[in-house]
Amino acid sequence: MRQTPTREVLELLIDGGLNEINRQTSGLLLSGFSAGLDIGFGPLMMGVVLTLSPGGFGDLPTELLMASVYSIGFLFVILGQSELFTEHTTLAVMPVLDGQATMRQLTRLWGLVYVGNIVGGVVFTLLVVVLLPGLGVVTPAAFEAIASNLVFADVQRLFVGAVFAGWLMGLLAWLITAAQETTSQMIVIWVITAMIGILHLPHSIAGNVEVLFGVFTASSISVLDYLEFVLLATVGNAFGGVTFVALLKYGHVVRGAE
């Protein structure tokens, strides 16, 4: 497997970011909406595993299996080339750092993709809640347990966890650009997103679906809990992706070239 030089990776990221920044509004919204729908299959499969497994949170085989199926949604989104907000905390920032795009353009891209992701997640959650309970493959108690694991964490832990999740998603954007083959990209996606899953790190878009499942199926989780989670996860993800990947990777590659 050929390794792509870091300067070439940076140039590919800049080109990719510019391509997305210059896309039409309707295309970004629809792509973001598609990603919001597709990523929901990961949290859904977590609920199925938790329903069927004799163990629960804290049981190693169950945790490993849930972390593995959590990656499914990310595989669908990233290999399907839909727009995911947490990838763009690195990808779309690169052209701005390189002086080829403005903060206004970046804000537009982030806003459109984020709205599409959130709305797609809401629609996916409603479809599952309406259609799947009667099939007996997942219980409301499983959805409540998954959501509670996120929303009932203290604020500091939630925010710091979100920073690490954003950091990992930024690394994911960098590494899949460096990978040359689909198989290599699949492995990278699975490893990094499974890490997010087993560490229970808050991901603003996948977590949007996880917590909404709890809001729709459990009285213990309120809309206010959901809004607090989404706000902290979003800010933490953006901070982690921009600070620990975009700024550092861009800086060390450019400085190294100089």
N, C-alpha and C positions, 0 to 999 in steps of 0.2 A: 504494500500500500504506500503510494507516494505521499509524502507530507508537503503541504503547500507552504511556501515561505511566508513569514509573518507579514512582510510588506505587501505581498500579493493578497493575503487574507484581508488586510486593511483596505486595500483598493477595491476588492470585491464587496466588502461591507459598505463602503462609501457609495459605490455604484448601485448596490441594492437599495440602500437608504434613499438615494436620490430618485430612483425609479418609483418607490412607494410614495415619497413626498409629492411627486408630480402626477400621481394618479388622480382620476376624476373622483369627486365626492361620492357619487353613487357606487362606484366600484369599491372604494374603501369601506363604505358602510355595509355593502352586501358581503364583502369578504370577511369583515369583522363579525357580522351576524352569523355567517357560516361557521367561523371558528368558535363562536360562543355556543352554537348548537353542538358541534362535533366534540368539543372538549368535555361536554357533559357525560359522555359515555364512560369516562374514567371514574368519576364519583358514583355513577350508577352501578358500575361493576363492583366498586368498594362496598356498596350497600348489599349487593347480592352475596359477595363473599362473607360479609359479616352476618348475614341472615343464615347462610348454609353452614358456616363453620361452627364447630362445638366450642371454640375458644372465642376470645374477644380482644379488645385492646389490652396489650401487655402480654398476649400469647404470641410467642415468636413465629410459629408457622403462619398464623393468621395475619400478623403484621407484615411479614414478608410477602404473602400472597396479595394483600391489599395494596402494598407499595408497587407490586408488579402490575396489577390491573389499573392502578392510578395512571400509569404511563400510557395507556391505550388512547385516551383522548388527545394527549400531546402528539402521539404518533400520527393520528388522523389529521390533526391540524397542521403540523409542521411539514410532513411529507406531502400533504395535500396543498401546501403553499397558501393557506389562508392567513389572514392577518391576526396576530396575537399581540396584545398590548405589551406584555412583559418582554417579548423579543425586541420590540421597537425601543425599549429603554436603552438598548445598545445600538441596534442597527440604524435607527433613524437619527441618533445623536451624532454618529460619525460624520455625516456631511456638514453638520453645524460646526463641529470642532474644526473641520477642514476649511471652513469659510465658504462652502459651496451652497449652503442653505441658511435660512434665518430661523430665529426662535419662533417667529410667527408661523412659519411653515411647519416647524416641528410640533407646535401646539395644536395646529389644525389636524395634523396626522394623528397625534395621540388622542385628541378628542373624538375624532370620527371612529377610529379603531376601537377605542374604549367603549363608546356608546354601543357600537355594533356588538362587541363581545358581551356586554352586560345584558342587552336585550335578547340576544341569542340564548344566553344562559337562562333567562327568565322563561322564554318560550319552551326550551327543552324541559325545564323543571315542571312546568304546567302539564306538558304532554305526558311525562312520566307519572306524575301524581294522579292524573285523570285516567290514564289507560292501563298502567301496570299493576296497581295493587291487587286487582282481581285475578291476576295470573299466578300469584302466590310465590313469586321468585324473590321478592324483597319486602321487608316489613317496615312499617313506620318507626318501630323501635330502632332499627338499624340506621335509618336516616337521622333520627334524633341523636343517637350516639356519635355519629360522624360530625354532625353540626356542633354538638355540645363541646366536643374536643377542641374546636376552634374558638367559639364565641365566649366560652367561660374561662379562657386564659386571661391572666392579668395583662393590663395594657402594655407594660414594658416588654413582657415576653412576646406578646403578639407583634409589636412593632419590630423588635429585634429579629424575630423569626422571619418577618416579611422582608427585612433587609437582606437576610441570607438567601431567601428564596429568589429575590430579584438578582442578587449576585450570581446565583447558580443559573438562572435563566439567561443572564448576560453571557456567561461562559458558554452556555448551550448555543447561543447565536454565533459566537466566535468559532466554536469547535465544529459545528456542522458546516460552516463555510469552509473550514480547513479540510474537512473530510472530502474525499474524492468519489466515494462509492455509496450507493444507497444502503448497503448492508452496514457499512461503517457508521453512517448517519443514524440508522436505526439503533445501533448499539449505544451510541452517544446519547441519543434521546432517552432511551430506556434507563441507562445508568443515572443520568442527572435527575430526571423527573422521579425515578424511584427513590432517590436520595431525599428529594423534597417530600415524597409521600411518607417514607418511614420515619423521617424526622418531624413529621407533622408541621411543616413550615407553611405559613399562610400564603397561598397564591391567590391574587385578587380575582382572577378569572375562573379558574377551577374551583376555588373556594366560594365564589359567588353561587355556583350550583350546589356545592356541599351545604352551605348555610341555608339557602333557599329551600332545600328539601326539608330541613328542620323547621323553618318558618311555616311551611304549608302542612306539615304533618304532626307537629308537636306544639302544645300550648306553652311549654316551658321556654321556647325561643321566640322572641318578639321581633317586630320589624326594626325597633331601635337597636337590638343586638346585631341584626343584619347590617344596618347602616354603619354602626361603629366598626364592625369588622371590615367592611368594604373600604371605608375611609382609611383606616390604619394600614390595611394590607396594600392598598394602592400606593399610598405615599411611601411605605417601606420598600415595596418592590421597585418603584421608580428610583428611589435613592440608592438602593443596592446596585441596580443595573448600571446607572449612570456613573456612580462614584467608583465602584470597585472593578468595573470592566471597561466601560467606554472611555473614561478619562485616563485610567492607568494604561490600558492597552494602546490607545492612540498615542499617549505620551511616550511610552517606551519605544514604540516602533518609529515614531518621527524623530525622537532624540537619537535613537540608534542610527538612523539614516544620516542625520547631521554629523 
